[in-house]
Amino acid sequence: MNKEYIEAKLKELGIDDNYSILDDGSIDVYGTVDISFKNLKVIPVRFRSVKGDFNCSNNQLESLKGSPLSVGVSFFCHGNRLPTLEGAPQSVGKAFICSNNILESLEGVPETVSGTFNCSGNRLFSLEGGPQSVNGTFDCTNNNLATLEGIPEYVRQVLYCTGNNIPGDIIMKHKTMSSFLIISDEDK
């Protein structure tokens, strides 16, 4: 992609200034990128870093190709058609929200999330590959989970897992082994 093409695409997306185009064609943005509700099937340019939020939610994305490698604040990709999180940022300053997609795996997310992690409303059968440390809440409600294998080692606030098919004995085992609060269907 040449510089003129990239600049035209950024303008179409509502990103008019406060960015740099690097020699390899990737883009650093020194503020927030909000490309939500634009009916996108792909992210049309390749971001490298975004200092603020990166919001590509409520589109028709089937891939995160083009997403930044790092996001200074929060990353939002909820409400798309994502079957995988391949291409997701590996560094997020605060929240990571990937709810309401068609995810069957959490592979591709950062190992540490400094705020909330929300993967609710997907098709997850396992939490394997998810973050190992969440410095906020972890919401995996309304998936196809039958186990809590792969839950983070650390959750600062609460892990929500209602609306799944997790047997009570598995919930109790994890509640006694975890240092954080787990809210399940048994708590209703």
N, C-alpha and C positions, 0 to 999 in steps of 0.2 A: 504494500500500500504506500502510495506517495503522500507527501505532507499535505497537499491540497485536498486529496480525497479524505484523509483523516480529519482535517479541519472542517470540511463540509459535513461529514458524518457527526462530528461533535456538535456542530451548530444545529443540525437536525434534532439531536438529542437534548438540546437546550443547554449545552455546555459551551458558553461563549468566550470565557477567559479563565484565568487562574489555572493554567495547565502548561505542561511542557511535553513536546513530542520528542522522544529520544531517537537516537540514530537507528535503533533496531525497529522503529515504528510503534513501540509501546508508549503509553501515556502515563505521566504522573499528574495527578490532580491535587491541588493544594486546598481543596475545600470538599464539599459534599457532591456526590453524583446521585441524582434521582432520575432513573430511567424506567420507573414503574408505570404501569398502565399505558404502555406504548405499543401493545400488540406485537412485541418482538418475538421472533422465533429463534434468533441468535443475537448475541451481543456483537454489534457490527465492527467494533474496534477492539484493540487489545490494551487493557489497562495494566499498569505495573504496580502503582501504589495510589491510594486515595487517602488523604489525611483525615477527612471527615467520614460520614456514612457513605456506604455504597448500597443503593436500593434498586434492585432489578426485579422486584416483586410484581405479582399480578400481570404477567405477560404470558406468553406461550412457549417459554424457553424449555428446550429438551436437553440443553447442555450449558455448563458454566464456562465454556471456553471463552476466553476474553476477560474473565473476571480478574480483578487485581490480585497480586500475590500477597499484598498486605493492605489492611484497612485500619485506619487510625481509630475509628469509633465503632460503629455497628455495621454488620452485613445482613441484608435482608434479601432472600430469594424465595419467599413463601408465595403460594398461589400460582405456581408454574406447572409444568409437566416433566419435572426432572426425575429421571429414573436413577440417577447417580449424583454424587457430589464431587465427582472428579473435576478438577479445575477450580475448586473453591479456594479462597484465601487461606494461607497457612498461618497468618498472623492477623488477629482481630482484637482491637483495643477494648471492646465491650461485648455487645450481644451478637449472637449468631442465630438467625431465625430462618429455618428451612421447612416450616410446617406446610401442610396442604399441598404436597406434591405426590409423586408416585414412588417414593424412595423405598427400596427394599434393603438398603445397606447404608451405614453411616461412613463408610470408607471415604476418605478425602477431606474430612473436617480437621481443623487444628487440634493438636493434642491438648491445648489449654485454651479455655474461653474465659475471658476476664469479667464477663457478666452473665446474662441469661443465655441458655441454650434451649431452643424449642424445635423439636422434630415431630410434633403432634400431627395427627391426621394424615399419616403416610401408610405404607404397606410393610412396615418393618417387622421382621420375625426375630431380630436380634439387635442388641445394642453394641455388638462387637464393631470395632473400628471407630467408635465415637470418641469424644474427648475424654481424657482421663482426669481432668481437673476443670471444674466449673465454679467460678467465683460469683454465683448467683443461683437462680433456680434452673432445674433441668426438667423439661416437660416432654414426656414421651407418651402422653395420653392418646387414646384412640388409634392404635396401631394393631398389629397382629401378633403381639408379643405373648409368648407362652413361658418365658423365662426372663430373668433380669441379668443373665450373664452379659458381661461387658459394661455394666454400669460404671460410672466414673469412680475412681478411688476417693475423690473429694468433691463434694457439692457443698457450697457455703450455706445455702438456704434449704430448699426443699426439692425432693425428686417426686414429681407427679407421674403416676403410672396407671391411672384409672382408665377404664374403657378398653382393656386388653383381656387376654385369656390366661392370665398368670394365676396358677393355683395358689391357694392360701398358704400352704406349707412353704412354698418358695418365697413368697412375700415375707413371711415370718422369719425365715432363715436370714434373709437380707436385712430385715429390720434389726435383728439382734447383732448382726455383724457390722453394720454401717454406723459411722459416727454422725450421719446426717438423718434428717426426718424423711421418711418415705410415705407418701399418701397414696393409698390404693383403694380398690373397690371395697375392701373390708372395712374401711374407715367411714363409709357412708352411713 
